[in-house]
Amino acid sequence: MHVSLLDTDAIQLPRKSLVMSGVVVVVALVCLLDRLTAPYFSFTPLYLLPIAAATWLSGWRAAVATAVLAAFAHFGSNLWAYGPEANWALLAGDGLLLLAIFLLFAWFVLWLHRTVAGAIRDARIDTLTGLARRGVFLERGRWELARAARYARALTVAYVDIDRFKAVNDEFGHEAGDRVLAAAGALLQKSVRSFDLVGRLGGDEFGLLLPETNEAEAGVLLTRLRSKLVATTAPDGSPITFSVGAITTVNASGVSFETLLAHADSLMYAVKRSTRNGLRQETLAAADAPRPAAAAPVKPGDLPEVVPRST
């Protein structure tokens, strides 16, 4: 799965037309309250609420439109309150000053929104590769495992490691190593299906979450993926190889996602200890999943003595 800003929660913002409709209604209500309570109370600060909502949910253009609408509503309310004796110049100046304040407030809200969005993105997405961070990968993996167990579907988790990556860093520098990581991450992201998830699990290690994928299907996909990854080269043109371990579960409801990931990790290290540049797979069926230990049989002597109650 290609990770977007907030991704796994699949947060959907309201449609802009719906947001602007609500904004117009709130501005009209504030204007009405201002008119009914003048000159004893002023509800002008409440105009900041629809401006903030429009800015946060719909962007700068909606913010400017709302600020202009609020300033115009304030001007109209004052004009209505003062009647024929109103000083148009003073009221217009007041309205323009208020518009400037509204626009400055909208700019601040927009800056805050971008700051928060950037912090969320940096917390969930690896800045070097653009892949999901480990926490996001684990979060999505737990959800996919629960879904696979519930509907008796297959799920494959793969662990990918770059062989001799330390040598690349030592010989060519960390900047060259970063380029290799970015290239590998981009290739992994581009090569998986839309509903798969690729994550950077740390250092030169990547994780693949493959829902609805049994061992045979995963073998085809991962073999093809390894052949593409071999095209990634070191700065001197020498090929870079990858070791891959993959575990497939079929309705294994008694196992945690962390256990699956650790199993895939151990399979990957088994490849690295033997030949490197290879793939090792296993399937964990429901019967293989760890189950809670059965309770020990109760012996007659273990039962509490029952004393008859005297009558």
N, C-alpha and C positions, 0 to 999 in steps of 0.2 A: 504494500500500500504506500502510495506517495504521501508523505506526511505534510500536511498543511499547518497553518499557524497553531490552531488549537486541537486539531485532528481528532484523537481517539474519542473525545466526547461528542464529536460531530455537532458542535453548537451552531444553530441556525439563527442569524439575526433577523429581526422583523423586516418585512419589505419596506422600501423607502416610502412608497405611497401611503402605507399604513402609519408609519412614523410621522409623516408630515400631516396626515389627517388628525392624528392625536395632538400634534403641536398646535395646529390652528385652533382646535377646540379649547386647549388650555390657555392660549393667548387670549381668546375671546372671553373666557371665564374671568381671567385676571383683569382684563379691561372692564368688564361689567362690575366686578367687585370694587375696582378703583372708582368707578363712576358713582356707585351706590353709597359708598362710605366717605367720599370726599366732602369736606376737607379734613375730616376727623382722623381718618386712617389712610395709609398709603400701602397698596399691595405691589408697588412697582418692583421690589426685589424678587417677587415670585416669577417675573418674566425670565429670570435666569434658569429656572427649571426646564422649560421647553427648549431654551437655547442649548443647555447642556445635553439634553436628550438627543436633539437633532444633530449636534456635533459628534457625539459619541457613537451614535447608531448609523448616521447617514453621511458624515463627512463635512468638509469645509463649505461646499456650496449650499447645503441645507442649513448650515450654521448661519451663513450670511443672510440667507432668505428669512430665517426665523428672527434674526436680530433686527432686520429692516422692518419686518412685520410687527415685532414687539414695540419698536420705537415709534412706528406710525400709530399703533393702537394707543400708546401712551399720549402721543400728541393729540389724537382725536378725542381721547377721554378728557384731557385738559381743556381742549377747545369747547367741548360740550359743556363742561362744568362752568367755565367762565362766561359762556354765551356771547352776546354781541359786544360786551365790553372787553373781550379778550385781546391781548396784545400779541398779534401774530408773530412779530419779530422775536419777542422773548420766548414764546412757546416753541417757535422753530429752533431757536438756539438751544433751548432745553432738550428738545428732541434729538438734535444732532449730537449734543454732548452725551446723552444717554446711549445713542447708537454707537459712539466711539467706545463707551464703557462695555456695551454688549459685545462688540467685536473683539475687544481685548480679552474679555472673559472667554469667548468662544475659542480664541487662539490658545489660551491657557489650557482649556479642556482638550483641544486637539493635541497639544504637546503632551499632556498627561496620558491621553489614549495611546499615542505612539510609543511613549516610554513603557507603559504597562504591556502593550502588545509585544514590544521588543524583548522585554524581560521574560514574558511567557515563552516566546519563540526560542530564546537562548536557553531557557530551562528545559525545553522539550526536544530541541533539534541541535545536533552537533554542528557547530559553525564551520568546521573544516570540510566535512563531507556532505552536509545537508541531510544526513540520515537521522533517524530517531535515536535519542539517547537511551542508555540502558534502562532507566526508570520507565520510560514510555514503552519500550519493548516488553518489559516484564508486565506492565499493566495490561497491555493489549494481549499478551500471551496468556495471562490468567483468564481473561474474558473468552478467548478463542478455545482454550482447553475446556472451560465450563460448557461452552456451546457444543463442542465436539462430544463431550460425555453425555450431554442431555439428549442429543439427537443421534447418538451412535455413529458419528462421522470420524473420518481419519484426519489426523493433524500431524504434520511433520515440522520438526524444529532442527535447523542446521546451524552448525558453528563453523565459520570460515576463518582461517588464519594465514597470514602471509609468511611464507617460508623465508628464513634468514633475513628478516626485515632489519634486525639490529645491524647486520653487515652493511646494508644500504645506508643507514644513518651514520655508521662509523666511517664509511669510505667516502660518501658524497655529501654528508651533512644533513641536518634535520630538515632544512628547507626542501631538499630533494625527497626526503622521506615523506614529508607532508604532501608533495605533489603526487607521489605514488599512492598514498592513502586516498587523496581526493579523486584520482583517476579510477581506482578500484571501487570506491563508493559510488561514483557516478555510473560506472558500468553495471554494478549490482542493481542500482535503482532502476536503470533503464531496462534491465533484462527480466525482471520479475513481472508477474501479473498484477493487475490493478488492485486486487484484494489481498495481495501478499504484503508483508511488512519487512523492511530491511532496517537493521539498527547497527550502530557502532557500539560494541559492548566494552571497548576499552583498548587503547593502544592500537595494535594492528589486527584486532579481532572483530569480526562482524557476525551478526546473527540474522538468520532468515526464518521468518514465520510463514509457513505454507499451509493455510487451511484447506480442507477438502482434498488432501493430497496423500495417497497411500505410498508405500515404499517403492513400488515400481515406477509410479509417476514422478516421485521425488528423485529417483535415480536418473531418469531421463532429463529432468529439468536441471539437476545439479551437475551432471556430466556436461551438458551443453553450456552451462554457466562457467564451469572450469575451463573449457576450451576457449571461451571468450576472454576469461581473465588472464590466460597465458599471453594474450596480446599486450598486456601491461608490461612495460619494460623498465629497467633501471636506467639512470642517466647515461650509462655507457653503452646502452643498447642490449645488454644481456637480459634474457627472459626472467621473469619473476614467477615463481610457482606458488600454489596454494594448497593447503591441506584442509580437508572438509570432513566433518563428522555429522551424521544426521540420525535422529531418532524419530521413529513414526509411532504414534499411539492410535489404537483403535478402541474407542470407548473405554479408556483406562481411567475410570472415575476416581480411583483410589490413589492417584499420584498427583503431586503438585507440579506446577509449571517449572519451578526452580529445579526440581529433581530431573525433569526432562532436559532442561538446558545443561545441567551438570553432566548428564549422561552423554549428550551430544558433544560436550567439551572433552570428555574422556575419550570418546571415539576419535575426535580430531587429534588429540595428543597421541593416540595409538598410531595414527597415520604418520605423524611427525617422527615418532621413535623408530618407525620401520623404514619406509621408503620416501616419505614426504611426497608432495605433489600427487595426492591420491584422494580417494573417497571411501569412507567406511560407513555402512548403514546397519541399523538394527530396527526391529519392530517390537514394540512393547504392547502386548495384547492385554485385554482386561484381566485375564487370569494371571498375568505376570505382575500386575500392579500390587504394591504392598498393601496388605489389609491389616486392620487392627487385630491384635492378638486375642485369641478366644479366651473367655473367662475360664479359670480353673474349676473343675468339678467340685461341688460342695460335699464334704464328707459328713456323715451323721454326727460325728463328734464336734463338728464346727458349729452346729446349730445351737442357739441359746436354749437353755433349759426353761421349760414352761412350768411355772408354779401355779397349781390350781388356786383360784381365789376362794377363800372361805366364805360361806354363806351364813 
